[in-house]
């Protein structure tokens, strides 16, 4: 059974940091490109960052130099280290596997809420 379980969210003040984790089960994690997405209230879900099976990373311009994506294939886990958080980073954060069309293709997990206060 394929499952994505995100954790690590919380409430932080602007300028603070959080580390999100996502454990994937039911897939061959090591060969999958993985991504972190977020959805703010009233907005569409957007891709924040992705990482290939070889560890090549890509970031949305608004988070570049503040967020770092990484993965541990032995633990089937992808991480998102977030620093210098801003109120506009407030959203529910999700992970997913990404296909060759650069689209998420698994059922979404429950996500983890990140709230940044000013």
Residue pairs with C-beta under 8 A, 6 or more apart in sequence:
1 25
1 26
2 24
2 25
2 26
2 27
2 106
2 107
3 24
3 25
3 26
3 109
4 22
4 23
4 24
4 94
4 95
4 96
4 106
4 107
4 108
4 109
5 22
5 23
5 25
5 109
5 110
6 20
6 21
6 22
6 93
6 94
6 95
6 109
6 110
6 111
6 112
7 20
7 21
7 22
7 112
8 18
8 19
8 20
8 21
8 112
9 18
9 20
9 92
9 93
9 112
9 113
9 114
9 115
10 18
10 113
10 114
10 115
11 115
11 116
11 117
12 18
12 85
12 114
12 115
12 116
12 117
13 116
13 117
13 118
14 85
14 86
14 87
14 116
14 117
14 118
15 84
15 85
16 85
16 116
17 81
17 82
17 83
17 84
17 85
18 82
18 85
18 114
19 79
19 80
19 81
19 82
20 36
20 79
20 80
20 82
20 93
20 95
20 112
20 114
21 77
21 78
21 79
22 34
22 36
22 77
22 78
22 79
22 80
22 95
22 109
23 75
23 76
23 77
24 32
24 34
24 76
24 77
24 78
24 95
24 97
24 106
25 76
27 97
27 106
29 73
29 76
30 53
30 73
31 53
32 53
32 97
32 98
33 50
33 51
33 52
33 53
33 97
33 98
33 99
34 50
34 51
34 69
34 71
34 78
34 95
34 96
34 97
34 98
35 47
35 48
35 49
35 50
35 51
35 95
35 96
35 97
35 98
35 104
36 47
36 48
36 49
36 50
36 69
36 78
36 80
36 93
36 94
36 95
37 45
37 46
37 47
37 48
37 93
37 94
37 95
37 96
37 104
38 45
38 46
38 48
38 89
38 91
38 92
38 93
38 94
38 114
39 45
39 46
39 91
39 92
39 94
39 111
40 88
40 90
40 91
41 91
43 91
45 94
46 60
47 60
48 59
48 60
48 63
48 67
48 80
48 93
49 57
49 58
49 59
49 60
49 63
49 67
49 69
49 80
50 57
50 58
50 69
50 98
50 102
51 57
51 58
51 69
51 70
51 71
51 78
55 70
55 71
57 68
57 69
59 67
59 69
62 88
63 82
63 89
66 82
66 83
66 84
66 85
67 80
67 81
67 82
67 83
68 80
68 81
68 83
69 78
69 79
69 80
69 81
70 78
70 79
70 81
71 77
71 78
71 79
72 78
72 79
78 95
80 93
80 95
82 89
82 114
85 114
85 116
86 116
87 116
87 117
87 118
88 116
89 114
89 116
90 114
90 115
90 116
91 113
91 114
92 111
92 112
92 113
92 114
93 111
93 112
93 113
93 114
94 108
94 109
94 111
94 112
95 109
96 104
96 105
96 106
96 108
97 104
97 105
97 106
98 104
98 105
99 105
